[in-house]
Amino acid sequence: MLRRITGWCTALVALTAGAGFGYESVAGQHDGERFPAPGRLVRVGAQQLHLNCSGTGSPTVVLEAGLAESSASWEVIQRELSGGHRVCAYDRAGYAWSQDGPPPRTAAQAAGELHALLTAAGEAGPYVLAGHSYGGSIVRVFADRQPDLTAGLVLIDVTDENAVQALHMSRPLLAAQFTVNGLLARVGLLRLFSDALVPSDATTAARAQALVVYGSRSMEAARAEAWAALDSAAQVRGTVRPGAWGNLPVVVIIPAYQPAVAVEQARRLAALSSRGKFLIAATSEHYVQHAQPGLVIDAVRAVIADGTRSRSR
């Protein structure tokens, strides 16, 4: 009897999943029309990457999202900054409106693609690079490889490249989470229950475009980046040396109430530049740019102003 019930349950799950997959396949046929890319698609090698730029001015501010996030996560920051500056947010390969990119999906791979994207799009440097969480790893590698194109850095609760044990332990958990999230999207549950499945700290734009921003392709891209986390951390460690950033304007921001080891790591990071500054936000949220956008906006503007004064001397 138990074997028969198990068989029925298995069959029911299979039928439900199949129906959900079919529903999602039909319903998703017009998502491209319902949720068009807010920016433009730029050819970079064999793939096209989505780049969304607004405003005018120099240096250009480039916004790099964290793991499992997209250009939409910078909605508020980009809107406020583009009133007086050129600001570009983009989707890494595989995320949202960008096409899949070649493996391995490491920070160095992404940094190279970002440089190629900005060049192909005609978005001239220098750039002030703002990176959140894992995005901080990418902009740090970019700054090391392209120092002449880097006008400043704003690093927001970025990944600690020295936390090797934590990265090793969290990698399979994150990969599993993104796999499950991708399956939920693939069988139509994201479409039916997006309010419950979309991260609670998502921006208005990300929530409205959830089927694209948090769809199965984006989750697969996040899974690939999570699996490459240890290699990415090693690449970032390779950029660390005393005075690595010279006198580059740098602001390092961490949330409030962090453990002493995280605070010390942020201080060491800021000290890689003779003009590095370290700030503790008034919020304990990881997404400081959502919970306290004014702090991030002021930090970016301060870096721009600091760099402008330096170049005018």
Phi, psi and omega in degrees: 000315180298320179296321180293318179297318178300319179296317178298317181297319179297316179296320180296317178297317180297316179296318180296316179296318179297317178296319179296319179297317178297317178300314182294321180298317180288312183295330184277356184297334184248015180296328179298328178279324182285328183232068181292154179298130180290339179250222180228156177265129184241132180287124176228103184064232183272354183237166174251134179246144182273126180233128181238106183243147178210160179079177180224161177128171178220140003284159177281136176269126179247127185254123183246118184281164178275186182298134178067018177238172186223187178302332181295339181289348180258014186314304185291314182299315181295317181299316182289318184286329185289354174294336180223005184216159170278125185228131179233126170246153181211169177251124176297162182308130179093341182270143170046248186268357180274147178281163181297149178243169182287152175281166354279151184270065181267171177298320180294320177298315181294321179296320177295320179291324177297315178299315179296322180296310181297321179294311182296328182278353181075021178270095188287148175279181007281167184237141164265118187258122178247120182234137178249134174055236179299332177301333177296326177297319182293314182289333177292319176294319178302311182298324179290322182279329185234062183297327181289342180260000184255115182263347181170165181227140169234115187246118189248107180041056187281159180299134177277111183291346180269350182277061187297317182297317179296319179296319181297320182284324184277340185304307180293329179293316179295316180300318179295318179300314182291329176295314178297314179301320179295321178294320178299320178292322185290332180261013171092000183287329176296322180293322184277326187231044185300324181300326181274333187264337179286139179307139184295337181263014179294147178287170180300316180296315180297321179293319181293330183252027189305323184296334177266312186295319183245023180288179186297324179296317179297320180292327176293321177296318178296320179298317180296322178291323179296320179293333180268008188300320182293320177295320179297318180297320178296322178296319179293318178301329179292346179266353187270122175201155181306131179068023185305326183257010176055236177251028180296134175295124183221136172234125177250125183241133172231156177292167177287161173063036177274154177296159185302324182295324178290321178296316180295320178298319179295321178296317178297322180296313179298327183287353175291347174239142177292346179244025179283140178235147183239127182232142173252123181290164177276355180249151175266001182289140177297321179275075181300324182294342175268315185282328181220065185300326181301323179296316180292318179298315179297323179295316179297315180296322179295319179295318178299312181296318179298316179293322179296317178298321181295317182288337183276350181282000000 
